[in-house]
Amino acid sequence: MQDAEVLAASVLAGDRRALARAITLIESTRADHMAVASLLLEHLIPHSGNSIRLGISGVPGVGKSTFIEALGNHVIDEGHRVAVLTVDPSSAISGGSILGDKTRMELLARRQEAYIRPSPAGNTLGGVTRRSREALILCEAAGYDVLIVETVGVGQSETRVAEMTDMFMLLLLPGGGDELQGIKRGIMELADLILINKADGELKALAGRSAADYRNALRLLHPRSADWRVEVQTCSARDGVGIDKAWQTALRHQDVLKASGEFETRRAAQARTWMWSEVHASLVSALQSDPEVRRRIPSLEAAASEGRMPPTLAARQLLDIFLKRQKKSDS
């Protein structure tokens, strides 16, 4: 495996292949790779943070990839470099992932100023991968000043992207029944900008009415920020209509948050969330790797699944085994 310092230098020089290798490295679960990845992040984190981080989510079929391609091309035309981190759902059966977002953003993928990285969601909830935060840091260090994170889709757990980005854009379809269109209250409250996409052709008028419905619905929800009023806009990613307005709104949102001090507060909170998320994941990994715990897991899982033991008691027994072994090894 390439030396962390050498790889970091290549990433800082804007080497796209080095960036791809670096992201692959941080996504690896091998112990030796994880050690090098930690050193890599130490080298690169001082060179990160100077970007606009946009999170984008939406219902299936809303046109997220089309919108991201249109937005990415527009932002590049404005003089920026864009990195897109997309998350593809992993099969619950095989664990495999299609990783097809690059083919859905063919025009954007051809731009030298763009970098598109699809990653499998794996078992991680929240619409992102476990290493999405680290990938953001690497892309910023490589010189990309606009970062777009696309989530798997919309659901109660599809909100973690808001914990690692500056602005959360929620894409919705025209119409769809009641004003909330089946979207959970939580994700609506996290949105900084709601975009009714596919506002073209016969759907244009319906999109306008849907936007009005959502504006009314937002009055019943608690805003995410005291300094920013959530906006609802219409757009057509297919025709490129409303893309410039969405980008200008993102810039205005950034200015408002920086002027109020909320930008720094959010970034600090995101760092703390990242730290504790890693603590939780590392503890679970250490527990599952313990040989005695692994030996007892099948019997305790069977007891819980067959109703012979409450799952809480089975979990407690596994934790007791792990903690006792840790205490014994420390003494």
N, C-alpha and C positions, 0 to 999 in steps of 0.2 A: 504494500500500500504506500502511496506517495507520501512523503514527509509533509506534515501539517504546515510548516513554515513556507515550503516551496509552493504548495498548493494554494495557500493564502495569497502569496505574491502573484500567482497567475490569475486568481479571481479578481484581485484589485486592479490588475492590468486589463480587465475586461475580456479575458479569454473565455468564450462561451463553452468550449469543451471542458475547461477546468471547472466552470460553474456547474455543469452537468455532473461531473465526477464528484464535486463537493456535495451536491444535494443527494446523490446516490449514497455517498459515505454517511451522511447524517441520518439517512433513512434506514441504514443497515442496523440489524439487531445483534451482529457479532460483537463480542466483547472487545476485541482488538480494534475494530472499526470505530466503536463508540468512544474509545480512549483517544484515538486520533481526531475524531470529530469534535470532542471537547476542546482539544488544543486549537483546532482550526477556528472554532467560534471565539475563543479567547483572542486570537489574532485579529479577527474581522469585526467583532462587535464595536470597537472604537470607531470604525469607519462606516457604521450603519446609522439609521435613524433619520436621514435627510431625504425623506420621500413622502409622497401622499399615498396612504394605504386605503384602498377601496375594497369593501366587501360586497359581493353581489349574490343574492339568492332569489329564488322565485319558483313558482309552481312548475311541474313538468310540462314542457311544450310551450312555455312562455317566450322562448327565444333568447335564453341567456347567452349562448355562444355567439349568436348573430349580433346581439347588442354589444358584447365585449369586443368583438372584432371591429364593429363600427366605431366604438368609443376609442379603442386602441389605435386605430388608424388616424382618427381625428387628433388624438393627443400627440402622436408622433409628428403629424403635420404642424403641430403647434411648437415643435422643437424639443419634445421630451423623449426619453427612452422608457419603454414599457415592458414590465415583466408580468406575465399572467400565470398564476398558480391555479390549476384546475384540479378538482377532486372527482374521480370516477368511482361509482359504487362498486364494491367488491361482492362477488357472488357469495351468498350464505352457504352454498353447497360446495363449490370448488375453491372458493377463496380468490378466484381469478378476477381480473378487471380488464375491461376493453381498452381503456386509455385512448379514447378516440377524439378527444377535444382538439388535438392538433389538426386533424383532418376536417373538423367543422370550422376551423378558423384558418383556412388555407391562405387567404390573401394576407392576413396579419402575420402568419408564420413566415412568409417570404421577406418581410421587412427586416433589414439588418438591425434596426433600432428596437426590435421586439424579441422577447424570449418567452416561449410558452413551455411550461413544465406540467404535464399531467401526472398525477400520482394516485395510487389506489387508496381508497378510504380505509381498507382493512377492517379491523374491529372497532375503530375509533368513532365515537358518536360526535355530533356537533357539526357535521357537514364538512369537516376538515380532517387532515391527517394529523397524527401525533406530532410530526415534525414540520408542520406548516409554518410555525413561528420561526424555527431555525432557517427554513428556506427563505423567508422574508429577509432575514438578516443578511444572508448570502447574496441575494439579488441586489439589495441596497449597496453592499460593499462592492459589487461588480459594476456599480454606476447607474443602475436603473432607478429613476426618480419618481416613477408612477407605478405602483404595485396593485394588481387586481387579483383578488382571491375569489374564485367562483366555488360555491358550495354544491354538494350533491343535489339538494332540493330543499323543500320546505317541510317542516314538521316541528314538533315540540323541542326536539334536541338539536335542530339546525340553527342554533344561535351562537355557537362558539366563535364563529367568524367575527362577530361584533366585538369580541374580547381581544382581537389582535389587529383591528383596523381602525382608521380614523373616522371613516364614514361608511355607513351601512345602507346600501341601495336595495330596495325590494321591488322586483319586477312582477307585475300582475297582468292578467288578461282582461280585455274588455268584457263586461257583463259577468256572468257566472253566478247569478242568484243574488243572495243578500249581499250587503255592502262588504262584509268581511270575507266573502268568497271561500269560506272554509279555512281561512288562515287563523292560526292560533293568536290569541291576544298578546302573548309574550313577544312574538316576532314582530308584530305590528308596533309594539312599544319600543322596540330596538331600532326601528327604521329611522334614518335621517332624511331619506328621500324615497318616495314611492313613485314608481314609473309605470304607467299603463301602456304596455307595449302593443304593437300591432294596430296602432291607430292609423290605419290606412284603408283605402277602398270602402267597402260597405261597413266596416267596423269603426270608421273614424268618428261618426256621431255617437255610437255606443260607448266608445272610449271616453269621449268628453263627459257623457252622463255618469260613467263609472268613476271618473276622477272626482266629480262633484259628490258622489255618494261616499267615497273614501274620505274626502275632506270633512264631511259631516260626521263620519264614524270616528275620525281622529279626535274630535272634540270630547269624546267620552273616555279617551285614554290618557294616561299620564305621560307627558313628554320625557324623552330620555335626557334631554339637556334643558337647563333653565335659560340658556342663552340662544338656543336655536329652535325655531318653529318648523316642524316637519312640513315639507312641501310635497304636493302631489302634482305630477306633470304627466302629459301624454307624449308618446314618441313612437316612431316607426323605425326600428333598427334596420329593417329591410330596405327602406327608402332613404335612410340617413336623416330623417326628420326628427328634430328635438335632441339630437346628440350633443350639439354645441351648447344648448341650454343646460343640459344635464352636467356637462363638464364645467361650465361657468358656475353652476350651483355648487359643485364640489369645491372649486377654488374659494368661493364665498364662504362656504361652511368652514374651510380651513382657516380663513382669516378671522372669522367670528370666534372660533375656539381658541386661537392663539391670542387674540386681543383680550379675552376674558380669563386666560390662564387655564382653561379647561383642557386644552390640548396637552399640556405637560402633565396635568393631573391624570388624564386618561392613559397616557403612555406609561406613567408610573404604576398605575393600577394594573395595566396589562402585564408589566414585568413581574409584579407580585403574583398575579394569577398564573403566569407561565411557571414561576418557581414552584408553587404549590401543586400545580398539575404534574410537574415532573417528579415531585416528591411522592405523590400518590401512585403514579405509574411505576416508579422505581421500587416502591415498597411491595406492590403487588407482584412485580417481576421477581423480586428477591424471595418472596414467600413461595411462589410457584416453583422456584428453582431449588428450594431446600429439599434434600433427598428424603427426609423423614415425612415432610408434608406431602411430597409427591406419592410416597408409599401409601399414605392414609387417604388421599383424595378419593380414589375409586370407591372405597367402602363407605365413606361419609357421604359422597354424592348419591350412592345407591340408597342409603338410609334416609336421606332427605327426599329423594324423588319417589320412594315407595311409601312415604308417610310414616316411617318408623321413628323418625327424629325430626324435630322442628329445624328448618334451615338455619335459623339464628343460632341454635345450639351447635349444629355442625360447623358453622363458620367460627364460632367461639372456640371450638376444640382445635380447629386448624391454626387459629391465631395463637392459642396457648402453646401448641407444639412448637410453633415457629419462635415465639418469644422466649420460651424456656431454653431452646437450643442456642439462641443468640446470647442469652445471659450466661449460659454455660461456656460458650466460646470466648466471651469477654473476661471471664474470671480466671 
